[in-house]
Amino acid sequence: MGKRRTATKAKNKYEGMLFGEIAIKLSFISQAQLREANYCQQATHSKIGEIMIQRGFLDEDQVLLIISKQRGLKIVDLDKIKIPKKVAGFEGVIAMLYRVIPLGRKDGH
């Protein structure tokens, strides 16, 4: 995946749905493909998205979209936005601790 992207909180109509359920709802995979991936997951304990990529059922962009919908996040292409210089001073340790990428400041915060 060559694009730099992140996600921001968005309205979540997929809350509580499993990865495979969302993939089916989006018509990315069939029930048979989900069954095959679930069987493989039970045997390997790998992540379902990784299995679906390995088997050719999904590509990385589809997996990213499903995860963003599952978690109620909006995908942001970091190559298409300008991050203000003020944000560059954001403490890297804080960013790593909270697993965030600051995109801007609002009201001095």
N, C-alpha and C positions, 0 to 999 in steps of 0.2 A: 504494500500500500504506500505509494509515493506521496500522497497528499497529506498535508499537515491539517488535522482536524481535531476538534474537541466537541464537547456537548454542554449545553446549558439547560436548566430546568424548564420544562414545558408541560402543558396540560396532558394528563395521562389517562387515555381511555383503555389502555392495555394493562392497567395495574392488576396484579395478581395472576396474570396469564403466564404460562410457561413459554420458554423459548420456542419450542416446536409448535405450540398452538398459534403463536404469532406468525411463524413462518408459513403455516397452513392458511391462516386468515389472510395473509398478504399474497397468497397463491404462489409462493416461492417453491414449495415442495408438496409432494403428495403424502397421503396417509402411509403408503407403503414405504416411502423414503424415511419418514419419521420412525416407523417401526424398526427399520433396518438400523438407523442411527442410534435409537434407544438400545437395541440389542448390543450393538458395538460398544456403547457407553457402559453398559453393565459389565462387559468383559474387560474393558480397558481402563475404566474410570477417567477417561479423557473428557474434556468439555464438549458438549453437544455441538457447539458452533464449529470447533476445530474438526470434529468428525465429519460434519456436513461439508466443510471445505475440502477435506482430504478425499471424500467420496465423490466430489464434483457436484453435490446437490446445491450448494450455495457458493457465492464468491465472497470476498472479504467485505465489500461494500454492503451486501445484503445482510451479513452478520452484524456489521456495525449498525445498520438501520434497525434490525430486530432488537439489539441490545438497547439502543437509544429509546425505542418505543417501550420496551419492557420496563425501563427505569424512569420513564417520563422525561427524557432529555432531548434537547434539540441539537442536531449535528451542526457544527459551525466549521466552515472551511477557513482555517487560519491564514491561508494564502490570499484570501479575499477580504480580510479586514485589517485595519491599521490599529495596532495596539499603541495607545498614547505613551509618550516618553515618561510621564509621571508614574505609570504603572511599572516601568522598568526597575524602579527602586523597591519594589515589593520584595519582602524578605523571602529568599529561596527556601529557607528552612521551613517557614510557615506554609509555603506553597506545597512542599513535599509532605509535611505533616498532615495537612488537610486534603492533599491530593487534588489541588485546584490549579487552574491557570487563570490568572487575573487578566481580564480583557479591557478593563477601564475602571475609572473612579466615578463615584457619584456623591455629591455633597461633601467633598473632602475625605471620603472613605474609600 
